[in-house]
Amino acid sequence: MKKIVVGSFIGCLMASTSVLASSVYVKDIKVDGIERVEPETVLSYVNIKAGSKTTDEAMNAALKNLYSTGMFEDVSINVDSNNIMRIHVSENPIISQVLFDGNDKVDDEMLKSEVRLAPRSTYSRAKVQEDVRRIMEVYRRSGRYAAVVNPEIIRRDQNRVDLIFNIDEGPSAVIDKINFIGNEHYSSKELQEVIMSKESRWYRLFSSSENYDAEKAEYDKELLRRFYHKKGYADFRVLSNVAELSPNKKSFTLTFVVDEGQKYTLNDIKIVSDINDVNADEFYNVLEVEEGDIYSSDNIDKSITAMTDELGKRGFAFVEVVPDVNRRAAVGEADITFHIKEGERFFVDRINVHGNTRTQDKVIRRELRLNEGDAFNASKIKDSRRNLENLDYFEKVDVSTSAKDGNRADLDIDVKEKSTGYFNVGVGFSTVNGALARAGVTENNFRGAGQQIGVDVAVSQKSQDFDFSFTEPYFLDRRLRAGFDLFHSRQDYQDESSYDSRTTGGRLRTGWNYTDDLSQQLRYTLKKDEITSVGQYASKYIKAEEGEYTGSSVGTSFVYDKRDSANFTRNGYFLMGGTDVAGLGGDEKYYKFDGKAYWYYTMMDYYTFKFFANAGYIEGYSGKPVRLANRYFLGGNTMRGFDVGGIGARDKYTKDALGGNWMVYTGAEFSFPIGLDEVGITGHVFTDVGALGKPDGINTDDVYYSDKPRVAVGFGFQWLSPMGQIDVDFGFPVVKEKYDETEVFRLNFGTRL
């Protein structure tokens, strides 16, 4: 301690040109070296008066006071032989301009908003170092931990300087590896799909997800918690998440240590009301959970929302539904009691939105389930947050409240935006279309207005496809989707049916949701179909259709989607039914009905059963037969084990496939891990069953035809590759007709339910 005191004292002595060892009389005080500062300002910090005595301690204190003002680069105090105290100062220069050099990834405006020094402010080394720290923090937030900032000054006349921050941005510190420790029921590959942070890969060239961000990694903990709670693991915890920076500061290894805990099923479900006028028995029918279900926080939240909404409809605005969960880990069961209670009478005063530099305020506000002036409702606040997260425009969404005077409070929405555009490009080979190349651009938040726009181009040896789509999710400021599609395709069917097909057209569509799971869409399609390049020895039925035809149709479809995930489905079901009517102008007149049903069930967290059924029927009217381009074909991607168009009516002489007016395609598939989860490869076995009806206007003497079911079994692999889903299947027909065309091996690019 003594050394510190002595050292500090010596430091003070060194800062001063001369310090008296004892008290001395000060006859007068002179200040020199000042240019902009008034002498009275300097004397106000000295606290020593002319005509009085002073001591070493007082002069040391004066010296410190002058340095602490930040106005002076150098200060000295001494008392001469005539008892005149002379204070000499060297003023810090004034900054003429602040410049940044070497910054390509962060623009000048961003850096200017962070630094404190600005033109006409006083320069000091301490302030410069503080601004260097601020600039480094900007680069750390953008993932550039190797950035180096060197300040430089260029002196000008009149004690002015230019301040230049020379920046070496260095590379982005990407996430080289993400490790999960303690996960037994879900693979590391599956958990990486849950979180926002991603491992560095070449195909993430235009994404920021591989750049390390501490806030993003923290939010990943919440995403993991939600995922496990949704799957029934109510005790799940993230014990730690550690980010280790490599010695070269170019990459991170991110490690999550988790405790999955017990998986629970719901045993006993009760509703208890603390409000006299509310009969609890009347609310069981709105619950989204049943006894025997897997414990799911999502379904519990939906139940709370449904009960709160129903209570609101009955005039109970100030209520809250509080779940009380009793978990018994020993048996893996949970009991839940929903308590209906009186809530505090609070109203929303103002809704404040922060952090959205690109997304328009109205896009955020229209997803909120509360408006200014509404009664506060915890369930609706939770729904509002979920809706904003589901937009997928933001890395982070925080919803908080701040109480005001009386019974009012503000609702504060803080968001952190992320990239909403996607670019994909791929090349490959398909047994259907040969060598292929595909490129597409999609923007899900066009102009910050929440609009979706996409362009997709695919070219192969046997086909060319172009698609352009635009969707306005809130048409006329209502919860009404509206959009249009433009499309053009050319398909080579020479091998199957001795002709080429071209289709060009557009579609107008609108849609809405009745519930979170049930939606409807209306559409109008106008297109031109062409049958060209008909072979010399083609079927007479195909030759009869050569030429151009215009189709004009309206249609509607209903979708009921109860899958747990649209992209990586493990449980749930999907139902779709639709109808189209052609004849509002054009050359075609028909009725068409289509339906799909899919059901998924996963056991032991890895083994997934999928059962599916597809059916379609088309019928012409007013004497118009159904044309070739609108008929159903089975084989290839539909009905594995058979070639494209391999099932159904076939010309006896040319072997050309002629399609059919109705179709049924069903089957089952069992997926399982094969030890390649890390690269996204799984195995599956399947059974496909299909039948195809007879086309219109066909003389059965000219064709081979049977509507008996065909059956195929097989196995295959699925790879969720950087270019999209790739399926490899080996199919073996076990029930077929002798004229059917079969195919054992199939390689296909694309996504299917």
N, C-alpha and C positions, 0 to 999 in steps of 0.2 A: 504493500500500500504506500509506503514511504517513497519507493522508487517512482511510482506513478505520479505522486505529488511533485517530486523533484523534477521529473521529466516534463511535466506540464509547465512547471515554473520556468524551466530552461527554454522550453518552446516559446513561451511568451517573451522571454528576454531576447531570443533570436529574432522575433517578429519586430521588435522595437530597436531603433538605432541606439538609443541610450535610455536607461531607466535608473532613476535615482535610488539609491539604497536606503534613503530615509526621507522624511517629510521635507518639503521645500516650498518657499514662498513663490507664488506665480504673480509677477507684476502685470503681465499682459499675455494675450494669446493671439498668435498669427496663424492664418490658414493659407497655404499656397498649393498650387497644382490643380485647383478646381477649374473646370471649364463650363459645365452646365449646372452644377449644384451650387446653391447659395451658401456663403459662409455660415449664416445662421443655422442652416440645416445641419452642417457638420457639427457646430457647437452644441446643438440640441441633443446629440448622441454622446457628447463627451462628458457632460455633467460636472465640469470643473469651471469655476468662475475666476475671472481676473481679480486680483487683489486678495486672494485667499491662499491658504496652504493646501498642498496636495501630497499624496503618498504614492509609493510604487504600486500598491494594490489598486488605487483609484485610476492610475494611468494605464495599468494592464486592463482594467475593466473598460476604460474608454477605447482602448485598442480593439478589444473584442467586439464592442458595440458597433464600431465603424465597419469592421469586417462583416459582421452579421447582417448589415443592411443590404449586401449584395451589390452595392453601387460602386465599390472600389476594388481595383485589382491589387493595389499595394497601399500600405499605410505606415507611416513612421511618426513617432512622437519623441521630442527631446526638449530639454530646458537648457538654454545657453547660459553663459556666464553673467548675462545681464538680467537673468531671471525672466526671460521671455520664453514662453512655451510655444514651440514651432510644430505645427501639425502639417505634415506633407502627405498629400493623397495623390494617387494615380487612378483616375476614374476608369471603370469598365467601359469599353466601347459600346456604341449603339449599333444594333444589327440593322444593316441596310436591306438585306434580303436573305431568305432561307431557301436553299436549293437542295434537291435530291438527285444523286447520280447513281446509275447502275440498277435502278428499280424497274424491272420489266413486269413482274408478276403482281406488284401492288402499285397502284397509281398514286400520283402526287397528291391528289385531293384526299385520299384516305390517310396518307402520312401526315399531311398538314393538319388534319382534324385530330391527330393523336398528340403531336408535339406541342409544348407550351410556348417555346420561343417563336417569335414572329417579328416581322419588320417593325422597327421603331421601339422594340423592347430592349432591355439592358442585357448585354452579354455577360455570362459568368460561367466558369468551368463547371460548377456544381449543376447549374441548370442544363448545360449541354449534356453532361453525363446522365442526368435524369431523362432527357429526351432520347438519348441513345438506348436507355433501358426500355422506354416506351416503344420505340421502333422495333427492337428485338422481340418484344412481346407480340406485336402485330404479326411478325413473321412466324413466331412460334404458334400462334393461333391458326395460321394458314399451313402449318405442317413443315415449315422450313427452319429446323432447329440448328442447321449449320450456317445460318446467315451471320455475316460479320458487318458491323457498322463502324466506320472510322470518321470522326468529325474533323473538318479542316476549316481554317479561317483565312480569308484574304483581306488584308488591311487596306482601307481606303483613307482618303484625307478626312479631316475634321473628326478624327477618332471614331470612324465608322468601320465596320467589318461586314463582309459577306460570309455567311455560315453555310458550309456545304457538308452534307452527310453523304459520304461515299459508301455505297452499299454493295456488298457481294452477297447476293441472295442465296446462293447455294442450292442444292437439290431439295425437293420435297422429301421429308422423312416419312416414308410409306410404311405400312404394316407388312412386315415380311412374313410373319407367322402368327396365327391365333391358336392358342392352346386352351383346351377345356380339361379340367381335372375334377373328377368326382361324378361325371355323367355316365350313368350305367344304362338308362332306359332310352336315351336319344343320342345318336352319334354326333361327333363333332361337326360333321358335314351338315346335319340337320340344324344344329344350333347356330352355325354360321349363317344359315339362311334367315334366322330370326333377328339377328342383331344388325345394326346399321354399319358398323365397322367391317371392312372386308380386307382379305389378304390381297397383296399386290399381284396383279395378273396383267398380261399384255393387253387383253381385251378390255381392261378398264381404263384405257388411255384417256377417255373423255369424262371420266367420273372422278369425283373427289372422295368417294367412299373408302378408298384405300389409303388416304392421307390420315395420319393419326391426329385425333382431336380429343383432348381430355374430357371435354363436356360430352362429346358423342359417346365416348367409352363409358362415362357415368350413366348416360341414358340407356346404354345397352343393358345395364343391370336391370333396369325397369322392364325392358322388353323381354328379357329372359324370365323375369318373375311373372309377367303376364302370360307368357307362353306356357310355363309349367302349371300355373294356377288354372289356366284354361283346360289343361289336360288332366286335372285332378290332383296334382301334387301341391296341396295347400300349405305344406310346411317348407316348401322350397326356399332356399336362401343362397345369395351370392356371398360367399365368405370373404372373398377378396378379388380385386382385379388390379393386376400389376402390369405396368408398361415399362419395358426395359429398352433403353436407347442404346443402339450399337455404338462402339467406340468411334466410328467415323461420323456419327450423328446423321446417318442417312436412312436408317430404318429402325423399326420398333418390333419387339416381340411382345404380344399382348396375351396375358394369361388370366383366365377366369377360373377360380376355384369355387365349385358349387356343391351344395348339399341338397340332393333331390328330395329327400324325405320320403314319406309314405304316400302312396296313391290311394285316394279315398273314393268310395261310392256313397251316395246319399241313402240314408236308412229311414229317417223319420222327418217329415216336413210339416210344420205347423205355422198357422197365422194367428197372432194374438193382437187384439185391438185394445188400446187404452182410451179410445174415444167412444163415448156412449152411443152416439148415433151411427157408428160404423159397425156393421155385422161382418166379422172376419170370414165367415163361411162363404160369403158372396164373392170372394176374391181368389179362391183356389183355381178357378177356370182360366185366369189370366196368367198364371205362373208359367215360366219357361222351364221349370225343373219338375221332375217326377222322382218318386222313390225308386231306387235301383239305378238311376242315372250316375254317370261319372261326375264327380264334383267338378264344376266348371264355374270359375269366377265370372266369365262372360255371361253365362246363363243366369247366374244369380243377379248380376247387374241388370240384365234384361227384365228379370222378374220384378225387381225394385222399380224400374222405369214403368213397366206395365201397370203395376199397382198404383204408383204415384199418378200416372196419367188418368187411370180410372177414377181415383179419388178426386182429381181435379175436375173431371167431367161431372162429378156428383156435387161439386161446390165446395170441396174441402181443399182450400188453397194452401193453408199453413199446416201441412202435415209432413212427416218424414217417415220413411220406412227403413227400419234399422235391422239388419240381419244379425242374428246371434248364432254362431256356428260352434257346435260342440264336436270336436274331433277325437276319435278313439283310434290312436295309431296302432294299438295292438291287434285290432281286427280290421283296420283299413276302412272304417265306417265313419260317417259324419251325420249328425242331426242338425237341422237348421230350423230356426224359429224366426219368422218375420214379424217384428213388432211395429204396429201402426201407432205412431205417437203424435202428440201436438208439437208442432215446430215453432221456432221463434218467428215473430211477425216482422220480417225484414223485406224491404223493397229495393229493387235495383235502381240506383240513382243515375249513374253514367256507366257506359261500357267503353273502356279505353283499350285500343289496340296498339301494340308497340312491336317494332322489329321487322315489319313488312315493308321492305324497301322496293320490292317489285310487285308483289301480289296486292291487288286493289283491296281497299277496306271492305267493300261490299261483298267480295268473295268470301271473306272471313266471317262477316256479320251474318250472312244468310245461312251459315251452318250452325249458328247458335240457336239454342232452344229457348233462350230468354231474350226479352227486349227491355229497353229502359222503361221503368215504371212497373214491371212485372213483380210479382211476389218471388222472393228467393226460393229456389228449389234445388236441393243438393243433387238430386237425380238428374235434373235437366242440365245442370252445370257439368256433370260427369259425361252426359251424352254429347254436350257441346264440344268438350275436349276430344272425345272419341271421334266425332265427325271431322274435326280439324285434322286429327292424325290420319284418318282414313283418306283424306285428300292426297296425301303423300307429297305435299309441297314443302313440308317443313322438317328439319332435322329434330326440332324440339318444340313442344307446345307446353306452356305453363299457364294455368288459369288460377288466379288468386283473387281474394276479396279484400277490400280496405274499408273499414267502418267509418261512417260519417256521423254527424250530429243526428240525434233522434233515431228513428228506425230505418235509416237508409244506409246503403253501402255501395261502393263502386265495384264493378267487375273488371279486373285487369287481365287482358289477354296478351301474353308475351310469346312471340314466335321467333324461330331462327330458320331462315329460308335455306333451301338446298336446290341443287340443279334438278329440273323437271323435264329436261330434254334427253332423248336417247338416240343414239346412232348405232345401227347394227349393219354388219357386212359379213357375208359368209360365202364359202365355196364348198362344193361337195359333189357327191354322186348318189343318184337314186336309181333303183331298178325300174322305176316307172318312167322317169324323165331323163335319165342319163346324167351327164355332167351338168351341174347347175351353179349359178351365182345369184346371190341375193343381196340387196342393199335397201335400207329403209331409214327414215328419220321420223321420230315422233316427239311432239311437244305437248305435254299434258296441262300446261298452264300458259297458253299462248297469250301474249301481251299482258300477262298478269291478271287476266280476266277469267281464269279457270276453264278456258276453252281448250278443246283437244283437236289437234291437227296432225295428220300423218300421211306420209308418202312411202309406198313400198313397191319395189321393182324386183322381179325375179325372171331370170332367163335361163333356159335349159335347152338341151338338144331337141326336145319334143314340145316345149311350151314356152310361151312368154306371157307374163302377167304384169299389169300395172294397176295400182289402186291408190286413190286419193280420198281421204275422208276428213270431215270436219264435224265437230259436235259442240253445241252450246248446251251446257248442263242445266242452265236456268233460263230457258226461253221465256221472254216477256216478263222477266223477274219472278217467275213462278217455278215451282219444283217440277219442271217439265223439260225433258231432254229433247233436243231437236238437232237434226244434222242432215248431211247429205254425203253420198259416196259417188265417185266416178270410177269406172273400171273398164279395162280392155284386156282381153285374153285371146290367145291363139293356142290351139291344142292339135297336135298331130295324132290322129287315130288310125293311121294307115295300117298299123299292125293288127289292131283289133277289129276295125270296121271299114277300112279302105276309104277314108275321107279325112279332111281337115275341117276344123271348126273355129270360127271367129265369133266373139261376142263383144259388143261395145255398148255401154249404156250408163245409166245413172239411177240413183235411188234417193228419195226423200224419206225421212223417218222421224218419228217422234215417239217418246216413251215416258213412262212414269212408274213410280213405285206405290203400291197400295200399302205394303208393309216393308220392313227391312229385307224380307225374303221373297215377297211376291211382287212381280213387275209385269207390265204389259208394254208391247211396242206395236205401233202402226207404221205401215210403209207403203210407198208407191214406187214401182219400178218400171222404167221405160228402157228397153234394150233392143238391139238389132242382132239377130243371129244369122250366121252365114254358114252354109255347108258348101265347101269348095274342094277342089282337087280330088273329085270322086274318081276312083280307079276304074279302068276300062272293064275290069272283071268284077266290079263291086256288085253287091246285091241289088236287085231291081227296086227293093224298098228304099234303099239309100239313094239310088239314082233319082227316084221320084221326088226326093226332098232337096235336091241340089238347088241352091239359090239363096235369096235373102228373105228373112221374115222379121217382122216387127212385133214385139210383145209389149203389152201394157197391162200391168196387174196391180191390184191392191191386196194387202195382206195384214194379218195381225198374228201375234204370238204371245203366249203367256209363259213365264218362267217362274218356277218355285225352287229356290236354291237354298238348301240346308247343309251344304258342305262346310267343313271346318276351314277349308282354304281352297280358293279357286285354282291356285298354282300347284300346291303340294297336298293334294287331298288324301286324307287318311280315314276320315269317318264322315258319314252323312249321306245325303241323297240329292239328286238333281232331276227335276221334271220340266219338260218343255213340250208345249203343244201349239200348233199354228195352222193357219189356213191361208191360201192365196186364191184369188179369183182373177183370171185374165179375160179381157174382152172389152175393156173401156177403150175402144179403138184398137188399132193393130190388126195383125193377121191371125192371132191365136185366141182360142176360147177354151178355157178349162177351169175345173175346180181341183184344188190340190190340198191335201191334208198330211201333216207330218207330226210325228211325236217321238220324243226321246225320254228315256228313263235310265238313271245310273244310281247305283247304290254301293257304298264303300263301308268296309268294316276292317279295322286293324286290331290284331291281337298281339299281345306281347310286344307292342310298340314297334315292331319291325315287319310283321307279316300282314299284308293287305289283300283282302278279297274285293274284287270288283265284279258286279253283275250289271249287265247292260241290256237294253232292248231298244231297237229303232224300228219304226214302221212308217210307211208312206203310201199314199194312194192318190192317183191323178186320173181325172175323167174329163174327156172333152164333151162339149155340148154344141147345140145348133149345127150339128152335122160336121163339126170340125174335129178331126182325129188329133190325138196327142202326138206332137212331133218328136223326132229323135232326140233333139237337144234337151227336151223337158222330161224324158223318161228316166226311170231308175236303172242303174247298172250295179251289179254286185261283183266283187273281186278286187284283189289288190289290197288297198288299205281297208276296205270293207269286205270282210270275209277272207281272212288270211288262208293260205294254202291254195287259192285259186288266182289265176291271172286277172288283170284288169278286164272287166267285161266277160269274165270267164264263165259266169253262170247265166242261165236264162236262154231265151229264144235265140236261135242261130240259124242262119241261112244254110240249107243243106248243100248247096252247090259252091258258095263262096266262103263259107265258114265265118261270115261277118256277124258280129254281135249286134242284136237289134233292141236290147233293153226290155223293159217291162212297165206296165201301168201300176203295179203295186209291188211293195217290197217289205220283207221282214228280215231283220238282222239282229240276232241276240247272241248271248254267250256269257262266259265267266272267265276271269283272269285272276291268278294268284301271284302276287309279287313278293320277292324276298331278297334279302341282302346276299351278296356273293363275295364280301370282303373288299369291295372297291368303293365304299361309301365316300371316301375322301375325294375321288374324282367324279362322283355322281353317277356311278353305274350300278344298276340293279338287274336282277334276273326275274323272269316270269314264265309261267306255263299258262296255256289257254285252251279253251274249247269255243269254237265259233259255229253257229247254226244260222243258215240263211235260206230264204226262198224268194223267187222272183216271179211275178205274174206275167201273163201274155200281153204283148203290146196290141194296140188297136190296128185294125185293118190288115191283119196278117192271115194269109191262107195257111192253115196248119199243114197242108200238103207240101208246102215249100220250106218249112222250117222244122228244126228239131226243137222240141219244147216239152218241158215238164215243170210243174210247180211244186214238185215234191221237195222237202227240205234237204239241203246239203249240210254235211257236218265235217269239220276239220279240227284236228288237235295239233298242238305244237308247243314250242318253247322259243324264248328270245331274250333279248337284252335291251335295256333302255338307258340311254346316256343323256343326262342334262348337260350338254356341252356349251361352250361359250357362244356357239352359233345357233343355239336352240336345241330342242329335243330331237334326238336321233334314235330311231327304232330299228333293231335288227331282229327279224322273225324267221323261224323255220316252221312252215306249216305243212301238215300231211293230211290230205283229204281221206276220210274214212267212209263217207257216204257221198256218192257223186253219180252223175250220168256219164255215159261213155263219150259223149261229144263235148263235155265240159273241158275247158282249158285250165290246167293246173300250174302251180308255181310253188316250189319248195322254199326258195330263199327270197327274202324281200328286205331291202334297205330303204328307209324312208326318213325324210326330214320333215319336221312339222310338230304340231301339238294336237293331241286329241284328248277328249274327256276320259 
